[in-house]
Amino acid sequence: MNSKFLRRAASLAVSGLMITSLMAGCNNESKNPDKTADPTQPPVSTDAGQSAKKPEDFTGTLVVGHFNDDEASKLVAAFKEKYPNVDVKLEITADTDGAYQTLITSALRSGQNVPDVYASEVAFVKRFVNLSDGYEDLTPYFEGDLKSKLVPYTIDIGTSDDGKIRALSHQAAAAAVGYKRDMAKQYLGTDDPEEIGKLFSSADEIVKTGKKLQEVSGKKAILFPGMAELMRMYLGARDHAWVEDGKLTIDPKMEEFVDVAKQLRDAGAEGGLPAWEPQWSAAITDDIHFAYAIPTWGVPWIIDANQPEDRKNKGDWGLAKAPAPYTWGGTWFGMYSKSPNKELAWEFIKFITLDEEQSIAWAKKSGDFISNLAAIETLSNDPEMVSETTNQNPYEFFGPMIKDINGAIITEHDDKITNAFQDAMLTYLAGNTTKDQMWAQFKDQVRSDLGDKVTVE
């Protein structure tokens, strides 16, 4: 399976290296306004979301590194509006073939040209929060419990193995089952999200639903376009991470997934389409493939992006609960541990995550599902947030489930391990290996890819 399935769709179009400068403003925050604070030290803050200084009082230069210009430039522009006296240098490097990760890693090793603030995608944020001299421990920069202000699982993912919060996310990329309402009414008798959710509530229900679609449609309707849709949901249902105590760990849910995926493939209820390939994208608009894994960002970037103009905003899709709450995607921000501009770096991170006004504005402008809990509560009661694609308010729908997402199962090795698992599963579902051979292939690939970093028994 192509590893693109694990990456945020919007970042796929980004390429090259670009540096821009935007004017905004920063000054050194100080407990005593008559003294000049050391900008390399944590600023005095009375609350996780409040600062003693006004935004316009800040001056200085901040370097921000990112892999996605579309997101980064808009975040910096929003920061510019509130902090009008800062010079922000935005450095963009696409993560094509890991180029961004290599750039940041090399900079950290040399101690030169490291951005004051740099972004990490969920696929590699755990590696960066655990790198020596990488991200700063953010604990001294705020008071109180951040989990009362931001979606808890996003805090867990941005926490290093030594228990230090080192990166925060402005997004909460919860995910669900996205389904086509017309097909639901035609073959299942209802398009009600609660009723559809029941049809995905367990392994038995999923298999039963897949077979029913085949039977009622005369073998035309297919539950999932590809194996990866269901795999994404099962990954989120795990109690155990891929790596625990340095050892490869196979959660019982993944063993269950193997059996369910095989039953669906054998029944013709899973289409075998590779995620992100043209045929997978084209299936968004057909009346054959019923359901997709849809994260919060998936409505604009998976559904809408692949719909012709005359099919957009028609309310043709719905969102239903998956077998378990899960997440897919997201971006985290932290500050370089040796940055000379820590005060301003914290202002930027604080602004994009803990500023309720900014979070609401960002949600409405970008379509992102934000991580600020107060903003989520406000938006869940805002009728203007109802999506024209799904006829549902994503904040009302996803809000109750985000507290149950398990961020502790994310590890720095997930990308390579999950890719190895997908490859082994594709071979198995194609009938080229037995189940035992599939597991052996998976383990061999993990050994090859990770060497002595992970013990494989």
N, C-alpha and C positions, 0 to 999 in steps of 0.2 A: 504493500500500500504506500502510496506517495505520502511523504511526511508533511506535505502541504496541508493535509487534513487537520493537522495539529496546530496550524498557524492562523493567525487572524487574517481574514480574507483581504482586508483593506491594505495590509502591508505588502501584499504580493506585487502590487503595481509599482512600488517604490524602487528606484534604482539610482546608482551614482552617489557622488559625494557633493554636498552643497553646504556652503556657509553663508549665512545671512546675518545681518546686524539689525536689531530693532531697538529703538530708544524707549527706555522706561526709567526708573530711578530708585536708588537704594542708599541708605546711610547706615551707619553702625548703631545697632540698638544697644541701649545701656540702661541698667537699673537706676543709675543716677544720671539725669540728662546733662549734668554739668561735666561729665567725664566721657571720654571716648572709649567705647567697648572694643575689645579685641575681636576682629571679624572672624578669626580662626576658631573662636570658642563658642559654645552654645549660648544663644541670646537668652535674656531673661524673659520669661513668658508667664503670664498669670493664668493661662488656660490653654488647652490644646488648640484652640481656634482663635486666640486673641493675642495681640501684641500691644506693648505700651506705646509704640510709635504709630504715626499715621503713614499710610502707604506713600504719600507724596514726600515724606521726609527721607525716604531711602534713596541713596545714590550709589553708584558703583558699576562694576561690570560683572556679569554673570555668564558663564559658558554652559550651555545645555546641550547634551548629546542625545540623539534619538535615531531610530531606524525608519521612522515613518514621517515624512515631511507633512503629509496631509493633517495628521493629528498634531504634531509638534508645533507647526507654524500657527495653528489656531489657538493652541494653549498659550503660546508666548504672546500672541496678539491680545488675548484676554488679560494676561498679566500686565501687559503694556498699558492697557486702559486704566487699570487700577493703580499701577506703580509707574507714573508718567516720567520718572527721571532715572530710569535704569538703562544701561546699554547691555542688551542681551545678545550674545553671539550664539546662534543656533547652528550646530554642526550635525548634518544628516548623512548617515551612511546606511544604505540598504543592507539588510542581513542576508543577501543572496549568497548561498553557499557558506553562511556563517561569517561573512565579511565584517559585520558590525561587532559581533562577539570577539573576533580575532583582534580587531582594532582596539577595543576597550581593554581586553586582556593584556595585549602588548604594552599599552600605555600604563596600565597598573604595574606591570612588572618593571618597567623602566622608571616609573615615577614621573613621567613627563607627558605633557599634553593631555592630561586626564580632565574631562569636563567637570565643572563644579557639581552639576547635577546630570545624571545619565539614566536613561530608561532601560528597563529589562522586560522582555516578554515572558509570559508564564513558562514557556518552554525552557528558558535559561535563567530565570530570576533566582532560583535556588542556588545555582552555581555562583552567581555574583554575590549574593548575601553571605556566602560562606568563604569567599576569597579573602585571604589575609590582606589587610590594608585597602580593602575594596570600599564597601559602603560604610558610612559612619553609623554608629549606634545612635538612633534618634531619641532614645529614652530621655536624655537630659533636656530635650527641647520642648517637652510638653508635660503637663500635669494631669492626673486623672487617668481613667481607663479609656484607651482609644477604642476599645470594642464597644463602648457605649456611643461612639460617634461615627465609626465606620463599620461597614459590613465585616463581621468577625473573621470569616474565612480569608478575606484579603489581608488581614493582619497576620494570620498564621502563615500564609504563603510568603510574606515579606519578612518573616522572622528567621534568623540564622539558627543553626543547630545548637548554639550556646545560649539560646533564649533571648537574643537581643533583636528588637524591632529595627530593621535597617532599610526597609523600603515600603512605601505606601502606594496604593493604587487609587486612582480617581474613578475607576470603573468597578462594577460588580457584574461579571459575565456569567450569570446564571443561565441555565439552558433547559429546554423542554422538548416535547414532541410537536413539531409543526406539521399540520395536516391540511389536505385540500377539502374544503367544506362540501363542494359538489359531489365528490366521490364518497364522502362520509354519508351524506343523505341518500345517495343512490344505492350504495351497497350495504351500509350499516344501519340505515334507518334514522340516523340523527347526526347533527353536526355540533351538538352541545358539548362544550369543552369538558365538563365534568363527566359526561357519559363516555366520551372518547378516552378520557384519562383512565377510566376503569378497564378499558380494553388493553391497556399497556401496564397494568398494575402488578403483574407477576409474569414469570416465565411461561406458565401454562396459558395465561390469558393472551400473551403475545403470540404464541404459536397458534392458539385457537383463532385469533383474529386474522392472522396471516392465511390460514387455511380457509376461513370463511370468505375472505375477499376473493380467493381463487375460485371457490365453489360458486358463489353468487354471481360473479362476473363472467363465468365461463372461461376461467383461467386468463382473463385479461388483466385484472387488477393485481398489482404487486405491492406488498406492504412497505418495503424499504427499497430504495434504489440500489443500495450496496450494504455490505457487511459492516462498514465503518460507522454507519448511523447507530446501530444497536451497540456496537463496541464502545462508542463514546458514552452512551448512557450507563453501561455496565462499569466502565472505569470509575464513574462517579459514585457508584453504589458500593464500592469496596470499603471494608473496614481497615484493611492493611495496605500500606504502600508497596510499591514494587521492591523497594529496598528497606529492610529493617535490620538494625544491628549489623550492617555491612553485608547482609545476605540477600540474595534474590528471593523474594517472597511471592508466592502465587496465592492470591486471595480466592476463597471458595466461589466468590461471585464470578471470577474469570473462568473457572472451571464450568460453572453453570452457563456462562456465555458461549463457550465452545459448543456445548450441546444444543443450545437454542439456535445458534447461528447455523449449525449443521441441519437441524430440522427444517428451518426456514428455507435454506438453499435446496434441500431435497424436495420440498413441497412446491418449489417454484415461487415462493413468497418473498424472495430477496433477489434483486436484479443483477447483482454482480458488477455494478457500475463503479469504477474508481472515482473517489471523491475528487472534485475540482477539475476533472477531465471534461471535455466538451459535451459528451453524452450525458454525464451526470448533471451538468448545468442545464442542458436542454430539457431534461426530464422534469424540471421545475414547472414547465408550462403544459406538460401532457396530462392526459386523463388515465394514466396507467400506474405511475408510481405514487403511492398514497402519502407517505410520511417521511420527513427528514428530521435529523437532529438540528434544532434551531436554538442557538444561544441568543442572548439579548441583542447582540449586534447582527444576528443572522437575518432579522426581518429586512433591514435595508441592504445588507451585503450578500445575502444568499438568495432570498426570495425576490425582493424588488430589483436587484441588480440583474437578474436573469429573466425578468418579465418584460414583454414588449410594452410600449407605452399605453396601448389600448387595454391592457390587462392590469395595469397598476392601480392600486388604491380602490379596488372593487370589493374588498372584504371577502375575497375568495379563500383566504387561509384562516386557520384557527390555531391556537396554542393550547396544548393539554399537558397535564403532568406526566413526567417520565416515571419509570419504575422507582426511581429514587432521585432526590435533588442532585444535580451535578453542575459542573462549571466547564466552560470551554473558552479559553482565551483570556485576554486582559494584559494590561501594561502597568508596570510598577516603576516608581521613581525613588532614587536615593541620592545622597550626596557623597562625594568623594571624601574619604576619611582624612585626607591631607589637604583638602581645599583651603585656600586662603580666604574664601568668601562664604564661610559656613552660615553666617547670619542671613545673608541674602539667599543662599541656597535653601535654607529652611523656609524663608518667606515664600519662595516659589512652590515648594512642596506643600506647604500649609495652604496656600491659596488654591491650588488645584484639587485638594482633597477635603480640607476642613472648612473652607469658606462656603457656607450654605447658599448664599446668593449666587456665587460663581457656579456651584454645582447645579443649581436649578437652571441657570442660564445656559450652561454647557449641555445639559440634557435636552433642552428645547432646541438648541441650535444644531447639535451634532447628531441627536438621536441615540447617543450612548445611554446606557443604564448606569447611573452614577453610584458611588459607594457611600456617599454621605447619608446617614440614617435619617437625619432631620429632613433633608431634601426629599428622600424617598417617601417619607410620610406625607409631606406636602403634595408631591406629584401624584401619589396614589389616589388623592381626592380631587384631582384636577381633570375635569371633563375634556379639556383641550389635549390631554395626553393620549386619548383613545386613538389607536392606530387605524388608519384607513385600510391597511392591508389585512388586519386580523379582526377588526371591530372589538378590540380589547385594549384596556389600559395596561401596558406592560408593568407598570409599578404596582398596580392593584393585583396583577396576576403573579408576578415574580416575588413581590415583597414578602409574602408569608413564608416562602420556601428558602430564602437566602440564609436564614439563620441555621438551617439544617445542612448546608453544604459543608463537606469535610475538607478543609484546607490542609490538614495534617498529612494527607496521603500524597501530596505533591513532593517529589524529590528532584534533585539536580540531574538524575540519570533517566528521567521519564521519557524524554524524547527518543533516545536510542533504544531503550527497552521496549517501548510501545511500538516503535518501527519494526523491531525484530519480531515482536508478537504478531503484528499485522502481516508481515511477510510469510511467517509460518502458517498463519490462518488461511491466507489466500491459497497457498499450496494444498492445504488440507481440504478446503472447500471445493477445490478444483478436482478432487479425487486422486491426487498424485501421491498422497501419504496417508498413513493411518493416524489415528489420534495420538498414539504413543510416539510415532515418528514426528508428528507435529511438535509435541512438547520437547522432544530431543533436539529438533532443529532450532527451536526457539532458544533453548538453553545454550546450545553451541554458539549461536550468533551473539548472545549476550557475553559469553566468555571472550569471543573474538573482539567485540566492540569495546568492552570495558576492562578487559584484562584483570589485574589484581585489585581494581577499584571496587569490585563486587564479587563476593564468593557465590559460586553457583554449585549447588549440590545435586 
